[in-house]
Amino acid sequence: MRPVDVLFVVDPLERLDPALDTSIGLMHAAQERGARVWVTGTRQIEAVDGAAQCLATPVRLAPSVPAQGCRWTVPDPWFRAGEPVRLRPADTAAVFLRAEPPLDARFVTATLLLDLVDPARTALVNSPAGLRACSEHLLPLHFPDLGPPTLVSADPAAVRAFVAEHRVAVAKPVDGFAGRGVLRLDRHDPNLASIVETVTGAGTRSTVLQPYLREVSAGNKRVFVVAGEPVGAVARFPLDGDFRIGEPAAEAPVTDRDREICARLAPTLRRHGIHLAGLDVIGRHLIEVNVTSVGGLRKADALLGWTLCADVVDLALDGAFGGVLDGAPPVAARRPRLRPPA
């Protein structure tokens, strides 16, 4: 029987932090299952005669162990790379599409080419079409009762009016991630006009505005959702001297409200092939639905002794997300053991 191949579409490995990055945790899990790990980038994906292919590099990761907090101890060098070869994603057991936002023209082109891969034969985590359809910051607008008041606008006057109404607001780029470009706007700030010009590109770029929620002092919760179901959550807190959210600090309970949010979102996530998502929740409010390069799993595994990365890979290779390849060997070395919500 031929070995299983797992392809990761990621940013250059040199830009990833192997002590924290979930993509690296998923690679470790695939390698521990005996799969061959391949990496490629969005620029390396192409189509030949109607079939997607890519220039992919085989990698072998060095062992890593949990360190203090949410980090892992990794050696230097932490991986070995082989010679790149042409690889058809359709010939792999799973494709983990985990290039980081923004969803620019290069990213969108890669997803359109990966649409040529049959999800009934190759697990796609997450679906390339689903990534185009499910904007992380805008998907919650379809469920307005689950989140706080939200304005999406490029109009500086509308932004200033929103800040005046809510006193303090948070502005974030529509295509942003990981807290980059997120600003706090206070109606009494003498720099408010300049900040509004910045976040709207002087009226040329939409921004997402939400009230600053005081409940964030009790933590911003990341709820991990697999196949539409909540499987665990971690609490994150504002950084010292920075209102933005830091690393996972503790396990958080999955509340009835969290389950309500997940149940409302589940049909949409499943319909779009979003097998792995990370919901950001503050108090009772859904803030974001992370579907592109969902992070935090490797950090939670280190901090809490969980096995989220391994569980997601198990499910992908066992066919829970579709995509069982003909002739692939059985993958029963470790059964999924996703933690039930507390």
C-alpha positions, 0 to 999 in steps of 0.5 A: 500500500502506498503511503498517505500524502498530506499537503499544506498550503502555507506561507514560507516556513521561515515566516512561521513560528514553530513554537506556536503555529497551528500549521506546524502542529498539524504537520507534526500530527500528520507526520506522527500518523506516518503520512508524508508531509508536503508544503507549498504556497499559493504562488506555486499552485497551477492548473494543467489540462484542467487538473490542479498541481503545485510545486511541493516540497517534502519536509521532515519535522524534528521532535518538539515538546511542550514548554512553558505556557502555550509554547513548544520547545523546538530544535534548530533547525526544526525541519529538513526539506527535500527537493521540490517536485510537481504534485497533484493535490488530488493525489493526496489524502488531505489538503490543509489550506492555511495561507494567512489572510488577506484574501488577495488576488493571489489567494483567491486564484489559488482557491479557484484552482484548488476547486478542481480537487474533488472533495469526495476523494481528498479532504479539503480543510477548509474548502477553498470555495468556503474560504471565499464565501465566509468572510471572517469579519463579515459572516457574523452580519448574517446573524446580527442577534448574535453579535454587538452592533456593527458598522461596515463603512468607508464613510468617515462621517458614518464612522465618526457618528458610530463612535459618538453613539458608542463612546468607545469603538474598535475598528478593524480591517475587513481582511485583517487578522491576528489583531493587525491594524485593529485600533481603539477609537474614543470620541474624546481623542483629539486624534480621532479625525486622523484615525478615522482617515487612516482606517477608512483610507480617507473614504476609500476603504471599508472598516468594521466598527463595533463598540468596545465591550467592557466584558473583554476584561473577563477574557476574549474566548476562542471556541474551537469548532470542528465539523460544526461542533464546539470541542473546547475553548480557551480564554485570552486577555488584553495585553499589558499596555495594549487593548488587543488580545494576547495568547491563550491563558486558561481553559474556558467553559463552553457555555449554553450561549456558546452552544447556541452560537455554534448551533446557529452557525453550524448549517452555514459552516457545513454547507460551505465545507468549513470543517475547522473554525475558531469563534471569537466570543466576548461575553454573549457576543460573537465577534469573528468567525475564523476560518482561514488559517485557524490558529490557537490549536497548537497553543492550547495543546501545549498549555492544557495538554490537549490533542486538538491538532492530532484530532483534526488530522485524525478526522481528516485522514479517517474520512470524517471530512470526506476525501478517502483515497482509493488504496490508502492504508487504514489510519487506525493508529490513533482514534479521534479524541476531541475533548467534549465541551466542559 
